Amino acid sequence: MNHSGKHSNPIIRQNRQAYSRIAAEWLRRRDTDFDHAFHDRCRELFLKHLKGRRVLDAGCGLGFDSLAFAAHGLAVTAADIVPEFFAGIQSPPHEISSVAMDISAPCFRDGSFDGIYLFASFLHIPRDLSGPTISAFERLLAPGGVLFIGHVNSDKGLTEYQVDNLLIENNPAQCFCHPPRELESMLNAAGFALLAVEQYRPAQYPSPCAVQNGLAPYQVVAGK
Ligand SMILES: C[S@@+](CC[C@H](N)C(=O)[O-])C[C@H]1O[C@@H](n2cnc3c(N)ncnc32)[C@H](O)[C@@H]1O
């Protein structure tokens, strides 16, 4: 982000706009659309490897995972590019810090976290920023810290795809996918070692978008 608060990358700007437009609709659907069982499994995988208490939920959306981490006794920082999403996590009794932030340009001191959790948010980072973003996460983690990425590959070999109607008609968002091996190479290049790779699937899988683009979700945990 530059000093005027505008995002210089046009894709990040477009995705921020797309998510800003759906904040109210997403809140309306929050009790029906959230796949609790899928998220529970992914958080468990992360928690199995987490050693400290300080967790960054990067691209937190409405913050269900942030709430679950806080209920688990963790010190949670919830970050998203759309601050309207923080409404449900800001009121007491939750002790969650919320930060409006582009996750490709994080604004924390080195070593601030023991774990960083990205669920379906890294896929919105443009490919040319994905390596530098992983390196930035490595710097934010304390020694022994862990990074979770809930990501997506395309069996059709796509490197990117567009969601045309993000929750509402004519609301395009850009997404980027990587085969697990490519993500592993980026993690290694940034100084991470791979700790786990899983292929958990959401209950509604495959969605029409997954079929169209050959999308296969996967999850990685990497350690610093
Ligand atoms: C598919 S949603 C996932 C939200 C949440 N992690 C969950 O699983 O419910 C993607 C989230 O990433 C956020 N996002 C997209 N691009 C971002 C960026 N560059 N920086 C921070 N957040 C971003 C969106 O605003 C949205 O909340």
The ligand as a Tripos MOL2 file, in Angstrom:
@<TRIPOS>MOLECULE
LIG
   27    29     1     0     0
SMALL
NO_CHARGES

@<TRIPOS>ATOM
      1 C1        -11.9840  -16.6850    0.0490 C.3       1 LIG1
      2 S1        -11.9090  -15.4480    1.2740 S.3       1 LIG1
      3 C2        -11.3190  -16.3890    2.6700 C.3       1 LIG1
      4 C3        -11.5950  -15.7020    3.9810 C.3       1 LIG1
      5 C4        -11.2410  -16.5120    5.2320 C.3       1 LIG1
      6 N1         -9.8320  -16.8550    5.2740 N.3       1 LIG1
      7 C5        -12.1010  -17.7330    5.3190 C.2       1 LIG1
      8 O1        -11.5870  -18.8330    5.0350 O.co2     1 LIG1
      9 O2        -13.2900  -17.6160    5.6400 O.co2     1 LIG1
     10 C6        -10.4830  -14.5020    0.8130 C.3       1 LIG1
     11 C7        -10.1860  -13.3610    1.7610 C.3       1 LIG1
     12 O3         -8.9150  -12.7810    1.4010 O.3       1 LIG1
     13 C8         -9.0240  -11.3850    1.4560 C.3       1 LIG1
     14 N2         -8.0000  -10.8210    0.5630 N.ar      1 LIG1
     15 C9         -7.9180  -10.9100   -0.7840 C.ar      1 LIG1
     16 N3         -6.8040  -10.3060   -1.2290 N.ar      1 LIG1
     17 C10        -6.1690   -9.8350   -0.1300 C.ar      1 LIG1
     18 C11        -4.9520   -9.1120    0.0790 C.ar      1 LIG1
     19 N4         -4.1530   -8.7580   -0.9380 N.pl3     1 LIG1
     20 N5         -4.6160   -8.7690    1.3440 N.ar      1 LIG1
     21 C12        -5.4140   -9.1150    2.3990 C.ar      1 LIG1
     22 N6         -6.5690   -9.8040    2.2690 N.ar      1 LIG1
     23 C13        -6.9380  -10.1640    1.0180 C.ar      1 LIG1
     24 C14       -10.4470  -11.0880    1.0270 C.3       1 LIG1
     25 O4        -10.8760   -9.8110    1.4350 O.3       1 LIG1
     26 C15       -11.1970  -12.2270    1.7010 C.3       1 LIG1
     27 O5        -11.5990  -11.8880    2.9900 O.3       1 LIG1
@<TRIPOS>BOND
     1     1     2 1
     2     2     3 1
     3     2    10 1
     4     3     4 1
     5     4     5 1
     6     5     6 1
     7     5     7 1
     8     7     8 2
     9     7     9 1
    10    10    11 1
    11    11    12 1
    12    11    26 1
    13    12    13 1
    14    13    14 1
    15    13    24 1
    16    14    15 ar
    17    14    23 ar
    18    15    16 ar
    19    16    17 ar
    20    17    18 ar
    21    17    23 ar
    22    18    19 1
    23    18    20 ar
    24    20    21 ar
    25    21    22 ar
    26    22    23 ar
    27    24    25 1
    28    24    26 1
    29    26    27 1
@<TRIPOS>SUBSTRUCTURE
     1 LIG1         1 GROUP 0 **** ****
